[in-house]
Amino acid sequence: MGQNIRSGAVFRKALQRKKHQAQPPQHIQRIIILGDSVAYGYGTEGGIAKHLQDSFPESEVLNFGINGLTSGGLVERLRDNRWQRELKKADLVLLNIGGNDLLRQYRNGGAKELLRQFSALKKRYRQNLLEIYRQVKHDNANVLIVQNSLYNSMKKEAQYFGFTNLLFRLWNSAMGAKGVVVTNTRKMGKQPSIWLDSIHPNEAGYALMHELLLETLHTTGVSFTSKRR
């Protein structure tokens, strides 16, 4: 009996602490999407940008995703102030970047070379991410950055499914920093019907990605208000 009372008190305190730590609702006026072909929405009618526009109809959603872009390529574009004016007024920046870093190494040297170079690749990727975060926040310290983790779209029956799962977990550990929220997209790998090809989501895949993004914001204490038309 006494144990149950203590457990209940601990639970109530945890809920109060979580409520206290939650940020007040923020109004999104501008959302910017940066990254690769997954950010761009390759093969679909708008990708995740379309779903974000539906969720925040009075907000401006700008998609600057580029097919084939690596983390190093994104750093270069940010250093060139490619989107500086737009980023200054952003409330939320969604990042999807890093898959092409691995893919290029795999295409250049195969699986063995990718494994041999993995540690160096991950270190470079982490350095690039920190620079990306810094550049995005340079003139806009209050912007919230949300980054999608990499998912494993390989079928479970595939020979290297377990290996790629481990690889992605290690790669995803390079993501994140203060003011950066990482969306766990692992659930996408468990849905065989949401893939356009071996890399890109189809329309249903982007719907799920969008759902996971909103869930992540909610569970991390970030909430947004947006008036419907």
C-alpha positions, 0 to 999 in steps of 0.5 A, a space after each residue: 500500500 505504502 509503495 503504491 502511494 509513493 509510486 503515485 506521488 512520484 508519477 504525479 511529480 513527473 507529470 508536473 515537471 514535464 508540464 512545467 518544462 514544456 514550452 508555450 505554444 509558438 506560432 509558425 510563420 515560416 518553415 524551411 526544408 533543407 537537404 537532399 532528395 528526401 527533403 525535396 520529395 523526389 517522385 511525389 507531389 510535394 513530399 513532406 512540404 505538402 503535408 506541412 502546408 496542410 498542417 499549417 495552412 497560414 504558414 509559408 513553407 519553403 522547400 530548398 531540398 536538392 537531389 543528391 546533396 551531401 552534408 558537405 554540399 549543404 555546408 557550402 551552400 550555407 556558407 555562400 549565404 544561399 538562403 540567408 534572407 529566408 533563414 533569418 525569418 524561419 521559425 522551423 527548419 527541417 533537415 534531411 541530410 546524410 544519406 548521400 554521404 554514405 551512398 557515395 562512399 558505397 558506390 565508390 568502393 563497395 560495402 567493404 570500403 564503406 565499412 573501413 571508412 565509416 568512422 572517418 565518414 561519421 566524424 566528418 558528417 558530425 563536423 558538417 552537422 555542427 557547421 550546418 546548425 551554426 549557420 542556420 542559427 547564425 542570424 536567427 538564434 531562436 529558430 527550431 531545427 528538426 532533423 530526420 534520422 536516417 531510416 532503413 528501407 531495406 526489406 527484412 529478408 535482405 541479406 544485409 538487413 541487420 548490418 544496415 540497421 546497426 550502421 544507421 543507428 551508429 550514423 544517427 548518433 552523430 545527429 543533434 545538439 542544443 536547440 536541435 530535435 531529432 525525429 526517429 524515423 525507424 518506424 518507416 522501415 517497418 512499413 514495406 508499402 511506403 517506398 517509391 524505390 529502395 531509398 525514397 518514400 512514396 506519398 504514404 511514406 511522406 504522410 508517415 514521416 510527417 506524422 512522426 515529425 508532429 509526434 516528435 514535437 509533441 513528445 519533446 514539449 514543443 507545441 505550435 499554434 496555427 489558425 486554420 483558414 
